[in-house]
């Protein structure tokens, strides 16, 4: 009998080691993959084979993005030629054969399914919530799509309205601003916000009731600049989601803040800034609201936000600074004001170049406080041109956030996303340096 017990214990230990069982306390490393990278130019193009070196580290792969049809509220691929005709959905889920511990989810929304402008922007995501019939159409179509293509579940990157960008104010300006708001009231981005919060909770519950029979996962991604306290009820969501990812970044972007730049993904609150524009505040809101720590994932970006500097931006590079809007697109990311990690690290001057007075590259400033993040900049030339400032994550800051997640007892971290990490090994011998830094600190 004693021999039987020993054998059973050995089998259980081996199963745990090989990933056949999953503990609620295991740290998750959630990897996002935006399939739009397939169409990027040159070395920015990212196809499925590039995923292979990353998947040894990822516990979950979230494939983005699907959207919602306006005519019937059913889920639909946003890139049917790639996802269906070229069978990208199948190729993605087939990766589980080679990486049996990997869970692959399909994400819907993610600020990719953009329709309308102003108050009408992405209105269908709110309209869908408002009736049982439209929610049911979405639930059934999502279940069918996920099951048919072998996904392990669905991620709701719901496109709620973003809060409005605000200026950075000192104590006196903040006082006047508060007086003004008392007189004219706070700006409202959604008149039905409270109803939409309850209806989103209902959608999550209805999805989970259907998914539960097939053992499918259901997760939530909180998109940047969406006010968690307005649209999400952590306590009510908790029983029906497997985890929630807080995309705690992009508090400042060249599109939202074309005249004033600042740190884009601070871990803690900065002086004279909005109290909620940092990762720590968001984490404390969700934990205080009732979501178990092991269901909370901290999202970390692999890209930087870049602005143009001008003669009014000063000489120090220390934010906040006046700016002339988005910096020019990089050769890989091909989007104004956004640079991938390899585009950034290739622009940074080495110590020898700095000593030699080489002015063509960027001067990097690290963050010894481990609170706000790194940045790099180049001052304008004598004509007031070619100045640039970029806030970004490097392996050190990613490691700091992974350590923060571990110290808080969170469920893990998310890399958003793999296609903007250094997947070709441009800046070092290791591919995916940000992903690796996260894994090693976890």
C-alpha positions in Angstrom: 0.0 0.0 0.0 2.8 2.4 0.9 4.4 1.7 -2.5 1.2 2.6 -4.3 1.1 5.9 -2.4 4.6 6.7 -3.5 3.9 5.9 -7.1 0.8 8.1 -7.1 2.7 11.0 -5.6 5.4 10.6 -8.2 2.8 10.6 -11.0 1.2 13.7 -9.6 4.5 15.5 -9.3 5.4 14.6 -12.9 2.1 15.9 -14.2 2.6 19.2 -12.4 6.1 19.5 -13.8 4.9 18.9 -17.3 2.1 21.4 -17.1 -0.8 18.9 -17.1 -2.2 20.5 -14.0 -2.6 24.2 -13.4 -2.4 25.8 -10.0 -4.3 29.0 -9.3 -1.1 30.4 -7.8 1.0 29.8 -11.0 2.2 33.1 -12.6 0.7 33.5 -16.1 2.7 35.1 -18.9 0.0 36.2 -21.3 1.2 37.1 -24.8 -0.8 39.2 -27.2 -0.4 38.8 -31.0 -1.8 41.4 -33.3 -2.2 39.7 -36.7 -2.2 43.1 -38.4 1.6 42.8 -38.2 1.4 40.4 -41.1 1.0 43.5 -43.4 3.7 45.7 -42.0 6.5 46.6 -44.4 10.0 45.2 -44.5 11.5 43.8 -41.3 8.3 44.8 -39.4 6.3 42.0 -41.0 5.5 39.3 -38.4 4.2 35.9 -39.5 3.4 32.8 -37.4 6.9 31.2 -37.6 8.3 34.2 -35.6 6.0 33.1 -32.7 8.0 29.9 -32.1 10.9 31.4 -30.0 8.3 33.2 -27.8 5.9 30.4 -27.1 8.4 28.6 -24.8 7.7 31.4 -22.4 4.0 32.1 -22.9 1.3 30.4 -20.9 -1.5 32.0 -22.9 -1.5 33.4 -26.4 -4.2 36.0 -27.3 -4.8 36.3 -31.0 -6.2 39.7 -32.1 -8.6 40.7 -33.4 -12.1 39.8 -34.3 -14.9 42.3 -34.5 -18.7 42.7 -34.4 -21.0 43.0 -37.3 -23.3 46.0 -37.1 -26.2 44.4 -38.8 -26.7 41.4 -36.5 -24.1 41.8 -33.6 -22.4 38.5 -34.4 -18.7 38.1 -34.0 -16.7 38.2 -37.3 -13.1 38.0 -38.4 -11.7 41.5 -39.1 -9.2 40.1 -41.7 -11.0 37.3 -43.4 -8.5 36.9 -46.2 -5.8 36.1 -43.6 -7.8 34.6 -40.8 -10.0 32.3 -42.9 -8.8 32.1 -46.5 -5.1 31.7 -45.5 -6.3 29.7 -42.4 -4.4 31.8 -39.9 -6.9 30.7 -37.2 -6.1 27.1 -37.9 -2.4 27.6 -38.0 -2.5 29.5 -34.6 -4.5 26.9 -32.8 -2.4 24.1 -34.3 0.6 25.5 -32.3 -0.9 23.8 -29.3 0.3 20.4 -30.6 3.9 21.6 -30.3 3.3 23.5 -27.1 0.7 21.4 -25.2 0.7 23.7 -22.2 -0.3 26.7 -24.2 -3.8 28.1 -24.1 -4.9 30.1 -27.2 -7.7 32.6 -27.1 -9.4 34.8 -29.7 -9.8 38.5 -28.8 -12.6 40.7 -30.0 -12.3 44.5 -30.2 -9.0 45.8 -29.0 -9.5 49.2 -30.6 -9.1 47.5 -34.0 -12.8 47.3 -35.0 -13.2 51.1 -35.3 -16.4 52.6 -36.7 -17.9 56.1 -36.5 -16.5 59.2 -34.9 -17.0 61.3 -31.8 -19.8 60.0 -29.5 -20.7 57.5 -32.3 -17.3 55.9 -32.3 -17.6 52.1 -31.8 -21.2 52.6 -30.8 -22.1 49.0 -31.7 -20.1 47.7 -28.7 -22.5 49.6 -26.4 -25.6 48.9 -28.5 -25.0 45.2 -28.4 -25.1 45.2 -24.6 -28.5 46.8 -24.5 -30.8 43.9 -25.4 -30.9 40.2 -24.5 -31.4 39.3 -28.2 -28.3 41.1 -29.4 -26.2 39.7 -26.6 -27.5 36.2 -27.4 -26.6 36.6 -31.0 -23.0 37.5 -30.0 -22.7 34.7 -27.4 -23.8 32.0 -29.8 -21.7 33.2 -32.7 -18.6 33.6 -30.4 -19.1 30.1 -29.1 -19.4 28.6 -32.6 -16.3 30.5 -33.9 -14.1 29.6 -30.9 -15.1 26.0 -31.0 -14.9 25.6 -34.8 -11.3 26.8 -35.0 -10.0 25.1 -31.9 -9.5 28.2 -29.7 -9.4 27.6 -25.9 -11.6 30.6 -25.2 -12.5 34.3 -25.9 -11.0 37.5 -24.7 -13.3 40.6 -24.5 -11.2 43.7 -25.4 -14.4 45.7 -25.3 -14.4 49.1 -27.0 -15.9 51.3 -24.4 -15.4 55.1 -24.8 -12.1 56.4 -23.7 -11.9 59.2 -21.1 -11.0 62.6 -22.4 -7.3 63.7 -22.3 -6.5 66.3 -19.8 -3.7 68.8 -19.3 -1.0 68.5 -16.6 -1.7 71.2 -14.0 0.2 72.4 -11.0 -1.6 72.8 -7.6 -3.0 76.3 -8.4 -4.3 75.3 -11.9 -5.8 72.2 -10.4 -7.7 74.2 -7.9 -9.2 76.5 -10.6 -10.0 73.4 -12.7 -12.0 71.9 -9.7 -13.9 75.1 -9.3 -14.8 75.2 -13.0 -16.0 71.6 -12.9 -18.3 72.4 -9.9 -19.8 75.2 -12.0 -20.2 73.5 -15.4 -19.9 69.9 -14.4 -17.6 67.1 -15.4 -17.5 66.0 -19.0 -19.5 62.9 -19.7 -18.5 60.4 -22.5 -21.4 58.0 -22.0 -24.8 59.0 -20.7 -25.7 55.3 -20.1 -22.5 54.3 -18.5 -24.1 52.8 -15.4 -26.5 50.7 -17.5 -23.6 49.6 -19.8 -21.7 48.4 -16.8 -24.5 46.2 -15.6 -25.2 45.0 -19.1 -21.5 44.1 -19.7 -21.6 42.1 -16.5 -24.7 40.3 -17.9 -22.9 39.6 -21.2 -19.9 38.1 -19.3 -22.2 35.9 -17.2 -24.1 34.7 -20.3 -20.9 33.9 -22.2 -19.5 31.9 -19.3 -22.8 29.9 -18.9 -22.4 28.8 -22.5 -18.6 28.4 -22.4 -18.5 26.4 -19.1 -20.0 23.3 -20.7 -17.0 23.0 -23.1 -14.3 24.1 -20.6 -13.6 27.3 -22.5 -11.8 30.2 -21.0 -13.3 33.8 -20.8 -11.0 36.7 -20.1 -11.3 40.5 -20.2 -8.8 43.1 -21.4 -9.2 46.6 -20.0 -8.1 48.9 -22.9 -5.9 52.0 -22.3 -7.8 55.1 -21.1 -11.0 53.3 -20.5 -12.2 54.2 -17.0 -12.4 50.9 -15.0 -14.6 52.4 -12.3 -17.2 53.5 -14.9 -17.5 50.3 -16.9 -16.3 47.3 -14.9 -17.6 45.8 -11.7 -14.7 43.6 -10.5 -16.7 41.8 -7.8 -19.5 40.8 -10.2 -17.2 39.8 -13.0 -14.9 37.7 -10.8 -17.0 34.5 -10.7 -17.3 34.4 -14.5 -13.8 35.4 -15.9 -10.6 33.4 -15.7 -8.5 36.6 -15.5 -8.6 40.3 -16.4 -5.6 42.1 -18.1 -5.1 45.7 -17.3 -3.5 47.5 -20.2 -2.0 50.1 -17.9 -0.2 52.3 -20.5 -0.8 54.9 -23.2 -2.0 57.4 -20.6 -0.3 59.9 -22.9 -0.1 59.5 -26.7 0.7 61.9 -29.5 -2.8 61.5 -30.9 -4.5 62.3 -27.5 -1.9 64.8 -26.4 -0.3 66.5 -29.4 0.9 69.5 -27.5 2.2 68.0 -24.3 4.2 64.8 -23.8 4.8 62.8 -20.6 5.6 59.3 -19.4 3.4 56.8 -21.2 3.2 53.9 -18.7 4.2 55.0 -15.2 4.0 52.3 -12.5 3.2 54.8 -9.7 1.6 58.3 -9.5 3.5 61.3 -10.6 3.3 64.8 -9.1 0.6 67.1 -10.5 -0.8 64.3 -12.7 -4.2 62.6 -12.6 -4.3 60.2 -9.7 -5.5 57.3 -11.8 -3.1 57.5 -14.7 -0.7 54.8 -13.4 -0.6 51.0 -13.1 -0.6 50.9 -9.3 -3.9 52.8 -9.1 -5.5 50.5 -11.5 -4.3 47.4 -9.7 -5.6 48.8 -6.4 -9.0 49.6 -7.9 -9.5 46.1 -9.1 -8.2 44.4 -6.0 -10.2 46.7 -3.8 -13.3 46.1 -6.0 -13.3 42.4 -5.3 -11.3 40.7 -8.0 -9.0 38.0 -6.6 -5.3 38.9 -7.0 -4.6 35.7 -8.9 -7.1 36.7 -11.6 -5.5 40.1 -12.2 -2.8 40.4 -15.0 -0.7 43.5 -15.5 -0.2 44.5 -19.1 3.1 45.9 -20.3 3.6 47.5 -23.8 6.5 46.5 -26.1 6.3 49.8 -28.0 7.1 53.4 -27.3 5.2 56.6 -27.9 7.2 59.3 -29.8 6.7 63.1 -30.1 8.5 65.8 -32.0 10.5 68.3 -29.9 10.8 71.9 -30.7 12.6 75.0 -29.5 10.0 75.4 -26.7 10.6 71.8 -25.3 13.6 72.8 -23.2 17.0 71.1 -23.0 16.7 68.5 -20.3 14.3 66.0 -21.8 12.5 65.6 -18.4 8.8 65.4 -18.9 6.3 67.0 -19.1 7.3 69.0 -22.1 5.8 71.1 -24.9 5.8 69.3 -28.2 4.8 69.5 -31.9 2.8 66.3 -32.1 3.6 62.8 -33.3 7.0 61.9 -34.4 7.4 60.4 -37.9 6.6 56.7 -38.5 9.3 54.2 -38.0 10.3 51.9 -40.9 8.8 48.8 -39.2 5.8 49.9 -37.2 4.8 52.4 -40.0 2.6 54.5 -37.6 3.2 58.1 -36.6 4.0 58.5 -33.0 4.6 54.8 -32.4 7.9 53.0 -32.4 8.6 49.3 -31.8 11.2 48.3 -29.3 13.8 47.4 -32.1 13.2 50.7 -33.8 13.9 52.5 -30.5 16.9 50.5 -29.3 18.6 50.9 -32.7 18.3 54.7 -32.4 19.9 55.0 -28.9 23.5 56.2 -28.8 26.2 54.0 -27.2 28.4 55.5 -24.4 31.2 55.8 -26.9 29.0 57.7 -29.3 27.8 60.1 -26.5 31.4 60.7 -25.5 32.4 61.5 -29.1 29.6 64.0 -29.2 27.6 62.1 -31.9 24.3 64.0 -32.2 22.4 61.7 -34.7 21.1 59.2 -32.1 19.0 59.5 -29.0 20.3 59.9 -25.5 18.6 57.4 -23.1 17.6 58.3 -19.6 17.0 55.3 -17.3 14.6 55.3 -14.3 16.6 54.6 -11.1 13.4 55.1 -9.0 11.6 52.1 -10.8 8.4 54.2 -10.8 8.0 56.0 -14.1 9.8 54.3 -17.0 12.6 55.1 -19.4 12.8 57.6 -22.1 15.2 58.8 -24.8 15.4 62.0 -26.7 17.3 64.1 -29.3 17.1 67.9 -29.1 16.2 69.9 -32.2 19.0 71.1 -34.5 19.8 74.7 -35.3 16.8 74.9 -37.6 14.5 73.7 -34.8 13.9 70.4 -36.5 14.7 66.6 -36.0 13.9 66.7 -32.3 12.3 63.6 -30.9 11.2 62.2 -27.5 10.1 58.7 -26.9 8.8 57.0 -23.7 9.2 53.2 -23.7 9.8 50.0 -21.7 13.2 48.3 -21.7 14.2 45.0 -20.2 14.9 46.7 -16.8 11.5 48.4 -16.5 9.7 45.3 -17.8 11.5 43.3 -15.1 10.5 45.9 -12.5 6.8 45.5 -13.4 7.1 41.8 -13.3 8.6 42.0 -9.9 5.8 44.4 -8.8 3.2 41.9 -10.1 4.9 39.1 -8.1 5.2 41.2 -4.9 1.4 42.0 -5.2 0.5 38.4 -5.6 -1.1 39.1 -9.0 -1.9 36.4 -11.5 1.0 37.4 -13.8 1.8 39.8 -16.6 0.9 40.3 -20.2 3.1 41.4 -23.1 1.2 43.7 -25.5 2.3 42.7 -28.0 4.8 40.2 -29.4 5.0 41.8 -32.8 6.5 45.0 -31.5 9.2 43.3 -29.3 12.6 42.6 -30.9 11.5 39.4 -32.6 14.3 39.4 -35.1 17.1 39.9 -32.5 18.0 43.3 -34.1 19.5 44.8 -30.9 20.9 41.8 -29.2 21.5 38.1 -29.7 18.3 37.2 -27.9 15.0 37.3 -29.7 12.1 38.9 -27.7 14.2 40.6 -25.0 11.2 42.2 -23.3 9.4 38.9 -23.1 12.4 37.2 -21.7 13.0 39.9 -19.1 9.4 39.4 -17.9 9.7 35.7 -17.7 13.0 35.7 -15.8 11.7 38.2 -13.2 8.5 36.1 -12.7 
